[in-house]
Amino acid sequence: MKTASSLALHGGAPAVTATLPVHHRWGAEELARLTAMVEQPSLFYWNGPQCNALRSEFQKTYPLKWTMPCSSGSAALHIAVAALQLPPGSEIITSPVTDMGSVIGILYQQLVPVFADIHPHTYNLDPEDVRRRITPKTKAIMVVHLAGNPSDMDALMAIAREHNLFVIEDCAQSWGACYRGKPVGLFGDLACYSFNEFKHVSCGDGGIVGTNDPRFGPTLTKWGDKHYDRVTGNRNPEALSPNYRMSEPQGAVAGAQLVKLPAIIARHVALGTRLLSHLRELAPPAVVFPAIDARDTHSFWFCLMRLELARVRCSRDEFVTALKAEGVQVQAGYIPKPVYRYPLFQNHNFFAGAWPLRESGRTTMDYRTVSCPVAEAMLADGFSLAINPAMTDEIITQTATALAKVARHFAG
Ligand SMILES: Cc1ncc(COP(=O)(O)O)c(C=O)c1O
């Protein structure tokens, strides 16, 4: 017999009945800038009005003196890593629960990503494990603020100061997030953001890197622009740099998006907070919520939580399948496995089957022996609930109800 508590998976009524309104991410503001842009004589980024407007808008939230708008978040991170000018074989400690974009630049600069484990409930770098992974070759920490939740910057910056390490902040997923009231990106030496399709703000693809550090600032644009010096017009590169320039159409859209950033973030925060407060009331068994420090702003790019598998009679994937049947926008885990488990790393297949750093003895890193047990466990039992500014409060309430229904059904 079907009852109100029967899972949709088993033919019961789905808990989420409200439909997601159509979401127009781009509109009049973007169109106005694009329309102005087509009157321009050039679409080149250097001193282009759109890219300059984007920079000024960015600096309202992130007062970083030197910036480079670029082609992606991965590009921003590569520029930041290159600007450090570290000797080949130097190590950068980062999280294994991140996008490939965090590590691509490290590898291309002939540096070694060293993966430290994460905190079980913030899913960000565990400062104590970072400390354990420091060697004489460690030169930097790349802090990834995952899903919108700020990392423990007090602890990480203290470690960096103690060991004389640079800090790059990967804020791709954390537009609008604040640590102790201050936006993420303003703690380390260099800050990187993404405007890819899936981020809080987007121009399809794009990124921006910024710094207040005079050691890096004046050359920042060179590291993403073939090492040409646009200030003097001098094309006499003294270092190797890719072309990661943004173009004016991207700048126009990204600039308009940043005007809307406070409203977009406010909506993400409101939805994420509402979801978690409903869930706390419903107390679904075996579901463990993310840890968020009350002094911080989690900007809820998505909402990642965990399932205590020992307390349910189902696998994580069965749980997620049941949630989907209820109409919940959810996915299993975040990435399928920690980054070091990708075949690329397991086979050290960085440069056509070779890794010159290892073959030349500049590193002994063997990714087959790397282990970050907390990251492994979290990716095996975690699930991500989508937060989309088009969502209505009703959808959020129904999502919480669905989660409680499914968790109660499977509670062992
Ligand atoms: C944490 C993190 N870092 C870096 C990137 C790379 O950004 P992009 O896709 O713009 O290159 C992403 C994108 O998903 C990300 O989530």
The ligand as a MOL file (V3000), in Angstrom:
LIG
                    3D

  0  0  0     0  0            999 V3000
M  V30 BEGIN CTAB
M  V30 COUNTS 16 16 0 0 0
M  V30 BEGIN ATOM
M  V30 1 C 37.9000 25.0550 -7.1620 0
M  V30 2 C 38.0850 25.3360 -8.6290 0
M  V30 3 N 39.2700 25.7660 -9.0570 0
M  V30 4 C 39.4890 26.0460 -10.3530 0
M  V30 5 C 38.5070 25.8950 -11.2930 0
M  V30 6 C 38.8100 26.1760 -12.7230 0
M  V30 7 O 38.0010 27.1710 -13.2360 0
M  V30 8 P 37.7130 27.2180 -14.8300 0
M  V30 9 O 36.7320 26.1390 -15.1430 0
M  V30 10 O 37.1700 28.5960 -15.0390 0
M  V30 11 O 39.0080 27.0270 -15.5050 0
M  V30 12 C 37.2500 25.4470 -10.9060 0
M  V30 13 C 36.1730 25.2310 -11.8810 0
M  V30 14 O 35.3310 24.3860 -11.7650 0
M  V30 15 C 37.0250 25.1610 -9.5240 0
M  V30 16 O 35.8320 24.7230 -9.0950 0
M  V30 END ATOM
M  V30 BEGIN BOND
M  V30 1 1 1 2
M  V30 2 1 2 3
M  V30 3 2 2 15
M  V30 4 2 3 4
M  V30 5 1 4 5
M  V30 6 1 5 6
M  V30 7 2 5 12
M  V30 8 1 6 7
M  V30 9 1 7 8
M  V30 10 2 8 9
M  V30 11 1 8 10
M  V30 12 1 8 11
M  V30 13 1 12 13
M  V30 14 1 12 15
M  V30 15 2 13 14
M  V30 16 1 15 16
M  V30 END BOND
M  V30 END CTAB
M  END
